[in-house]
């Protein structure tokens, strides 16, 4: 049986002159420049990756519209995970307007940057989440370990909302105690409407990280979610602060090498197509 097309489930583009990337300062010198489709295309071609999911990097609807325009002009972008103001009184209407573009496949508030660790549990956000479900959109949860309890509270209410946990919920891989993160991941994985991205781990590791630095976290994600609920993503170009596209992909492939070929094919493409591209977006050719 032919393997599904390979999909990078998490990558970014940005143009600094747009001016709404508050986190992207000159201190992040290696990535403090424009990143466009032509910069990513050679990496995709080298590794036989047919498509990507383009993810927001600024908390503005203007950036989401920019990404949708970019996606429309970039055949390898299969879908966009954008941003909307979930707190706005007219959040459902705003989400409906964005969802009029079929290339929008999900939304992602930048929860990791919100000071209130319980923000996701706020009941006044319910209309926004209802709008996601009404338009067939996925919720990308960009959370750190301290925000997992609030995400679990949200999941208590939202049992039908498809939730993608970004970057394995960002475990601290600098040598910290991972017990709370492990328990949180197990609790999240127990909710059947969750899946998780195998992405963003290298930037949680120290400079000079080794495969062994990431192995315990990857093992926990595999044990809890299984290969049928993990999606590989590059987190390019953010991940290049710690590793090249080639290095992270090769590391992820080695850390999943004991799986069967169908299981690896699911992690590196099939699951992303199922989660993001069943109702919306454009599926890559098989």
C-alpha positions in Angstrom: 0.0 0.0 0.0 1.3 3.4 -0.9 2.3 5.7 2.0 0.4 8.9 2.5 2.1 12.1 1.4 4.6 13.6 3.9 3.3 16.7 5.6 5.1 19.2 7.8 2.3 20.0 10.3 3.9 23.2 11.7 5.9 25.9 10.0 5.9 29.7 9.8 6.5 32.5 7.4 6.9 36.1 8.3 7.9 39.6 7.0 9.3 41.8 9.7 8.1 45.0 8.1 4.5 43.9 8.8 5.3 44.9 12.4 3.1 42.7 14.6 5.5 40.1 15.8 6.1 41.3 19.3 8.1 38.3 20.4 10.5 38.4 17.4 13.2 40.9 18.6 16.7 41.5 17.4 17.9 39.3 20.3 16.7 36.4 18.2 19.3 37.3 15.6 19.3 34.0 13.5 15.6 34.3 12.8 15.2 38.1 12.9 14.7 38.4 9.2 12.0 37.6 6.6 11.2 33.9 5.9 9.3 33.2 2.7 8.1 30.1 0.8 11.2 30.2 -1.4 13.3 29.7 1.8 11.5 26.6 2.8 10.9 24.9 -0.6 14.4 23.4 -0.9 14.0 21.6 2.5 10.7 20.2 1.5 12.0 19.0 -1.9 15.1 17.4 -0.3 13.0 15.3 2.1 10.0 14.5 -0.1 7.6 16.6 1.9 4.6 17.3 -0.2 2.7 19.8 1.9 2.8 22.0 5.1 0.5 23.5 7.6 1.3 27.2 7.9 0.9 28.5 11.5 0.4 32.0 12.8 3.2 33.9 14.5 1.4 37.2 15.5 -1.7 37.8 17.5 -3.6 39.7 14.8 -6.2 39.0 12.2 -4.1 41.0 9.8 -1.4 38.4 10.0 -3.9 35.6 9.4 -5.1 37.3 6.3 -1.5 37.7 5.2 -0.9 34.0 5.7 -4.1 33.1 3.8 -2.9 35.2 0.9 0.5 33.5 1.0 -1.1 30.1 1.2 -3.2 30.8 -1.9 -0.1 31.6 -3.8 2.0 28.7 -2.5 0.9 25.3 -3.7 2.7 23.3 -1.0 0.7 25.1 1.8 -2.2 22.8 2.5 -3.8 24.9 5.2 -3.4 27.8 7.6 -3.8 27.8 11.4 -4.5 31.5 12.1 -5.4 33.7 15.0 -8.6 35.4 16.1 -9.6 37.4 19.2 -11.4 34.9 21.3 -12.3 37.6 23.9 -14.0 39.9 21.4 -17.7 40.3 21.9 -18.1 39.5 18.2 -15.7 36.6 18.2 -18.1 34.2 16.4 -18.6 36.7 13.6 -14.9 37.3 13.3 -14.2 33.6 13.2 -16.9 33.1 10.6 -15.4 35.8 8.4 -12.0 34.2 8.5 -13.4 30.7 8.0 -15.0 31.9 4.7 -11.5 31.1 3.3 -11.4 27.3 2.9 -7.6 27.4 3.4 -8.1 28.3 7.1 -8.0 24.9 8.9 -7.6 26.0 12.5 -7.1 28.8 15.0 -4.4 29.4 17.6 -4.5 32.0 20.4 -0.9 32.5 21.7 -1.8 31.1 25.1 1.8 30.7 26.2 2.1 34.5 26.2 -1.1 35.2 28.1 -0.3 36.1 31.7 -3.3 34.4 33.2 -2.5 30.6 33.4 -6.2 29.9 33.7 -7.2 31.8 30.5 -8.3 28.7 28.6 -10.7 27.8 31.4 -12.7 31.0 31.1 -16.4 30.3 30.3 -16.7 33.6 28.4 -14.6 32.0 25.6 -17.3 29.4 25.0 -18.9 31.3 22.0 -15.5 31.4 20.2 -15.0 27.7 20.7 -18.6 27.1 19.5 -17.7 29.0 16.3 -14.6 26.8 15.7 -16.8 23.7 15.8 -19.5 25.3 13.7 -17.0 26.0 10.9 -15.0 22.7 11.1 -11.9 24.3 12.5 -9.2 22.7 14.7 -8.0 24.4 17.9 -4.2 24.5 18.2 -3.3 24.7 21.9 0.0 26.5 22.3 0.5 25.8 26.0 3.3 25.4 28.5 3.1 22.8 31.4 1.7 25.4 33.8 -1.3 25.9 31.5 -2.2 22.2 31.1 -4.7 22.3 34.0 -6.6 25.1 32.3 -6.5 23.2 29.0 -7.9 20.1 30.8 -10.7 22.3 32.2 -11.5 23.4 28.7 -11.5 19.8 27.5 -14.0 19.0 30.3 -16.5 21.3 28.5 -15.4 20.8 24.9 -15.6 17.1 24.3 -16.2 17.4 20.6 -13.7 20.1 19.7 -10.6 18.7 17.9 -7.6 19.9 19.8 -4.0 19.8 18.6 -1.4 20.2 21.4 1.5 22.2 20.0 5.1 21.2 20.7 4.3 18.5 23.2 3.1 21.2 25.6 6.7 22.5 25.7 8.5 20.4 28.3 11.6 21.9 29.9 14.4 19.8 28.5 17.3 21.6 30.2 17.4 19.0 33.0 14.3 20.0 35.0 12.0 17.6 36.7 9.5 16.4 34.1 7.1 14.6 36.4 4.4 17.3 36.3 4.7 17.5 32.5 4.5 13.7 32.2 1.3 13.6 34.3 -0.2 16.5 32.3 0.6 14.8 29.0 -1.0 11.5 30.3 -4.1 13.4 31.3 -4.4 15.2 28.0 -3.9 12.0 26.0 -6.7 10.4 28.0 -9.1 12.9 26.2 -10.1 11.2 22.9 -10.4 14.6 21.0 -6.8 15.5 21.5 -3.7 14.9 19.3 -0.2 16.2 19.8 2.5 17.7 17.6 6.0 16.1 17.7 7.5 19.5 17.2 9.2 22.4 19.0 11.2 20.2 21.3 14.7 21.3 20.2 14.0 24.9 21.3 13.1 23.6 24.8 16.5 21.9 25.0 19.8 23.6 25.8 22.4 24.5 23.2 24.4 21.5 22.3 21.5 19.1 22.9 21.8 15.5 21.9 19.3 12.9 20.7 19.3 11.6 24.3 18.2 15.0 25.5 14.9 14.7 23.6 14.4 10.9 23.9 12.5 10.8 27.2 10.0 13.4 26.0 9.5 11.7 22.7 9.0 8.4 24.5 6.4 9.8 26.8 4.5 11.4 23.8 4.6 8.0 22.0 3.5 6.1 25.1 0.6 8.4 25.8 -0.7 9.4 22.3 0.5 6.5 20.2 1.6 6.9 16.6 -2.0 7.4 15.5 -2.3 10.7 17.4 1.2 12.3 16.8 1.9 14.8 14.0 5.5 15.7 13.1 6.2 19.3 12.5 9.4 21.2 11.9 8.6 24.4 13.7 10.7 26.0 11.0 12.3 28.6 11.2 12.0 28.9 15.0 13.6 25.5 15.5 16.7 26.7 13.6 17.7 28.5 16.8 18.8 25.0 18.0 18.8 22.8 14.9 18.6 22.8 11.1 15.5 21.5 9.3 17.6 18.4 8.4 18.9 17.8 11.9 15.5 17.9 13.6 13.8 15.8 10.9 16.6 13.2 11.1 16.4 13.1 14.9 12.6 12.6 14.8 13.0 9.8 12.3 15.6 8.1 14.5 13.5 8.4 17.6 10.6 6.8 15.9 12.7 4.2 14.0 11.3 1.2 16.0 7.8 1.9 14.8 6.3 0.1 11.8 6.3 1.8 8.4 2.6 2.6 8.5 3.0 4.1 12.0 5.8 6.3 10.9 3.9 7.3 7.7 1.0 8.4 10.0 3.2 10.6 12.2 5.0 12.1 9.2 1.9 12.9 7.1 -1.2 10.8 7.4 -2.3 12.1 10.8 -1.9 15.8 9.7 -4.1 15.1 6.6 -6.7 13.4 8.8 -6.8 16.1 11.4 -6.5 19.3 9.4 -7.5 18.4 5.8 -10.6 16.2 6.0 -13.1 19.1 6.0 -11.0 22.1 4.9 -7.7 23.0 3.3 -6.3 21.2 0.2 -5.0 17.7 0.4 -1.7 17.0 -1.3 -1.7 14.5 -4.2 -1.2 11.0 -3.1 
